[in-house]
């Protein structure tokens, strides 16, 4: 399935529609970013398109998608004073396109401090 405005059974569509709360990082007309509820590291962020696409490669504004990912990675570098930011594109866990951006897993601090970590990243978005 390439695109369906929303999928009422999709957990990420429910997050975009504010039916399920998630620690907010970033939003524009096309994309939404929030902290992963099962983080690999402190500040682990998921970036999703607001419309339901199955795979990242199906998203029509792919260049803009990666610009948002880069912006969030830079904010994480500044927020956590770390250079090493990892990224991942998979998709088997949740069938909605998503990019994971996460600081090195050896980063000190509470990875489950969702509000504190989200605030640090938001404050460093430019």
N, C-alpha and C positions, 0 to 999 in steps of 0.2 A: 504494500500500500504506500503510495507516494505521499499523498496529503489528504488529510481530513481535518477540517478546521479544528475540531477537538474530538477526542475519543472519551466518551463518558465513563469508560472503564479504566482509563489510564491515570495512574497516580500523579504523574507529572502534569497532565492537563488539569487535574483537580488542584494542584498547587498553584498553577497559573491563574485559575479561576477563583482562588482564595477559599476553596472548600476544605483544604488541608493546610494548616500553617507550616511555614518553613522559615528558617532564619535568613532573611532577605539580604542580598548583597548588591544587586544591580537590576535595573529594568529600563528598557526602551520600548519602542513600538513593536519590535520584532522578537527580542530576546529577554530572557529572565534568568537570573543567577541566584543561587541560594546554597547554603552549606549542606553538605551531605550528612544525613542523619546517622550514618555508619562510617565516620571519617577514617581514612588511612593515616592522616596527619592533621595537625592543628591548621584550621583554615581551609580544609578540603572543600572546594567549591564545584558545583555542577552548573553548567550553562546549557540552557535548553531553548529551542525556538518556542514561541508562544503558540504557534499552530502545530498541530500534531503531524510530525514526519517520523517515519520509522527509523531511518538511518541518517546520520550526519550528512552523508553524501547526497541525500535527496533535498536538502535545504537549499532553496534557490539563491539566497544571499550568503553564499559560503565565505566570500572574502570578508564581509562585514562580521560574520560569525567569528572568524579567527581574529579579527581586530578586537572584538569584545574579549575574547580569551586572552589576548596579549595585554589588554588594559588591566584585566583582573590579575594576571600573573605579575605585572609590574607593581600593582597595589599590594599584593602579597609580599613581594620582595621588600618593599618599603615598610609595610606593617610589622613584619616579623624579623626584619634585619637579616635576611638570608638571600643568597644568590640562587641557590638550587631550587628550581620550581619544576615539578614533574607534570606531565599531562598524559591523558589517556582518552582514547576513543574506542569504546567497545560496543555495548548495547544489548547484550543478551540478558542482563538483569532486569531492565525496564525497557519495554519496546517503544521507546520515544527517544529520538535523537538527543544525545547529550555528550558534552565534553567535560572531562574532569580536569581540574587544575588544582595542584596540591603542593605545598612546600615539602621539602625533604622530610621523610618520616622520622628522622633523628632530631627534628626541631623540638626543643624543650617547651613545656607548657601543657595545659589541659586541652586536649583535642575535643573534649565534650563541653567546653565553655562556649556554647553556640552564640549566645548574645555578645559576649566579650570579643570573641574572634571575629564575628560579623561586623561589629562596630569598628574594630581596628582596620579591617579591609576597606569598609565604606569610607572611612576617614582618609584613606590614602588613594582613593580613586580620583583621577584627574580628568 
